[in-house]
């Protein structure tokens, strides 16, 4: 009987000591991966058309206002040069697909090959070294609708109303991502939706954590595009 | 023709109604709603971009050697709040708030670009609006600003880049005067609002007593030189955290930027590659 108890205690001790051991310790001798550029090291961002899913909202100019506010903020307050895709429709489709993918992707994760290819082509055409994705899925449901949405959101990982992502055009990898619930979008907003100021505030809320671009005067003159 | 019984008509009607209702529930009107199409069109900037002048070199002449002088303006010289850039109600409120602070501290503050919070103002607890910021953050910010010598950093950066004068050529004088350096609210004065590093310097180049160039170097939220990057902004807390590390980094970066702008504007001078 004593032996059995001793064995049980020993087993418990072993199990407890195993709990303390890290599972994610890096394998010794693993080659370090080449350092990915940080988001501030990008200079020329290709701004894709806003991936806008109006849902139950009737905000006719929302995509346009978001687009313009984003361009202003990223250019004037973060110091990136903003470029436009030459072909709008493929860019819009790519924006929708990238926004969907980026929602669950980790930073530094590369996009699936087909998306990566399209992204690379568009960026090369525009001479961009980064790609900016902006997705808006506003929710104008009433209180009941929002409660139901909250329940389904727990289960289905519902999208935040405003999401942004920056990708490295060369590698097709996610460098930065953020999602916000804009404070001024709360409540059932009738058409035409939030005011231009509310749109601008939402964009600032979203891109506030984005690092400034390395100032052009400090960057080497011949940066790879 | 035999009439259908009333009960069967009612049953059929109920079935049709139920089917219609179910079909209606299944279809979402939103699916069919077209997404408002738009053609991207870049908006005009609200930032006033002040053109940057350059001192070019004639092809036949070699680059001229330079001597560097960097100084900070001294003495209280606070101008009125500049309202010419007011764009929105929010910005107007900001300027009014900043103006109140500036007016209250006119005697104590260092020379500043109008509409900004003076560095010195943070030391004065009675001034309007300063109760927004926690005292410990103020103390850290002020201490950091006192510790980091911006003119010294700019001077070092420029001296490192300049080719030392040699031979008999008379060096050209490059003088940079920091007229304003401080923190300004980006769009509103509140405890969690972003404040930005601002700098307003004047570049003067002289040769044999003749002035060759006089040009401002502006890094402010709403008015900046065309070769200047956006100002570095953060909340008071973010600047103060980790013993003011972010503010320290921002000041050092500002020094590098001012030096680089100076070099860019003087391609005629001899700079190290």
Interface residues (C-beta under 8 A of the other chain):
Chain A: X47 X49 X52 X53 X54 X55 X56 X60 X61 X62 X63 X64 X67 X68 X71 X72 X75 X76 X77 X78 X79 X82 X84 X88 X197 X204 X208 X212 X213 X215 X216 X217 X218
Chain B: X30 X33 X35 X36 X38 X39 X40 X41 X42 X43 X45 X46 X47 X88 X90 X186 X187 X194 X227 X228 X229 X230 X232 X233 X253 X256 X257 X260 X261 X264
